[in-house]
Amino acid sequence: MTLYEYTCHTHGAFESMHRLGEAPPDASCPVCGGTARRVISAPVVISARRAALFSAVERSEKSRHDPELVTSIPPSGAPRRQVSMTPELWKLPRP
């Protein structure tokens, strides 16, 4: 799904999700129901270096609304998975 931007002459800009290449040239304004034209805006381009950071933010946002559920406590002797931090995370302030 791709995010497309539309502009209503009365209420301004709003965004709408559509499949890539299937967005209509006009959409109805969510406030007044009037016709809004699609606006050509700059695409969001992510460099490979920042892709991991955006992926982490995306996972965090998903966990807020759709958390993974734990159904049982792991056995006491089970090895713990060690997660290494990326260099970007080392730069963040510590509590």
C-alpha positions as CSV (number, residue, x, y, z in Angstrom):
1,M,0.0,0.0,0.0
2,T,1.2,3.5,-0.9
3,L,0.4,6.8,0.8
4,Y,-1.0,9.4,-1.7
5,E,-1.6,13.0,-0.9
6,Y,-4.7,14.9,-1.9
7,T,-5.7,18.6,-1.5
8,C,-9.2,19.9,-0.8
9,H,-9.7,23.6,-1.7
10,T,-11.6,24.1,1.5
11,H,-9.9,22.0,4.1
12,G,-6.3,21.5,2.8
13,A,-4.2,18.4,2.4
14,F,-5.0,14.9,3.5
15,E,-3.5,11.5,2.8
16,S,-5.1,8.3,1.5
17,M,-3.7,4.7,1.2
18,H,-4.0,2.9,-2.2
19,R,-2.2,0.1,-4.0
20,L,0.8,1.3,-6.0
21,G,-0.4,2.8,-9.3
22,E,-4.1,2.4,-8.5
23,A,-4.7,5.8,-6.8
24,P,-7.6,7.7,-8.4
25,P,-6.8,11.3,-9.6
26,D,-9.6,12.6,-7.4
27,A,-10.8,11.6,-3.9
28,S,-13.5,12.8,-1.6
29,C,-12.5,15.1,1.3
30,P,-12.9,13.3,4.6
31,V,-14.3,16.5,6.2
32,C,-16.7,18.0,3.6
33,G,-17.0,15.2,1.1
34,G,-16.0,17.5,-1.8
35,T,-13.7,16.6,-4.6
36,A,-9.9,16.8,-3.9
37,R,-7.2,16.5,-6.5
38,R,-4.2,14.3,-6.1
39,V,-0.9,16.1,-5.4
40,I,2.4,15.0,-6.7
41,S,4.8,15.1,-3.8
42,A,8.4,14.0,-3.2
43,P,8.8,10.3,-2.4
44,V,10.3,9.0,0.8
45,V,13.7,7.6,0.0
46,I,15.5,5.6,2.7
47,S,19.2,4.9,2.5
48,A,20.3,1.3,3.2
49,R,22.1,2.6,6.3
50,R,18.9,4.1,7.8
51,A,16.7,1.2,6.8
52,A,17.5,-0.7,10.0
53,L,16.5,2.3,12.1
54,F,13.2,2.7,10.2
55,S,12.6,-1.0,10.5
56,A,13.0,-0.8,14.3
57,V,10.6,2.1,14.5
58,E,8.1,0.3,12.4
59,R,8.3,-2.8,14.7
60,S,7.9,-0.6,17.7
61,E,4.8,1.1,16.2
62,K,3.3,-2.3,15.3
63,S,3.9,-3.6,18.8
64,R,1.9,-0.8,20.3
65,H,-1.3,-1.9,18.4
66,D,-0.6,-5.5,17.8
67,P,1.8,-6.9,20.4
68,E,3.3,-10.4,20.2
69,L,1.7,-12.5,22.9
70,V,3.7,-14.9,25.2
71,T,1.8,-18.0,25.9
72,S,4.2,-19.7,28.4
73,I,7.2,-19.0,30.5
74,P,10.4,-20.3,29.0
75,P,12.1,-23.2,30.8
76,S,14.7,-22.1,33.4
77,G,17.6,-23.7,31.6
78,A,16.7,-22.3,28.2
79,P,19.5,-20.2,26.6
80,R,18.7,-16.5,26.3
81,R,18.9,-14.9,22.9
82,Q,21.6,-12.2,23.0
83,V,20.7,-9.2,20.9
84,S,23.6,-7.0,19.7
85,M,23.0,-3.3,19.3
86,T,23.6,-1.5,16.0
87,P,26.0,1.4,16.0
88,E,23.0,3.8,15.6
89,L,21.6,2.6,18.9
90,W,24.9,3.2,20.8
91,K,24.5,6.9,20.1
92,L,21.2,7.2,21.9
93,P,21.2,8.7,25.4
94,R,21.0,6.3,28.3
95,P,18.5,6.7,31.1
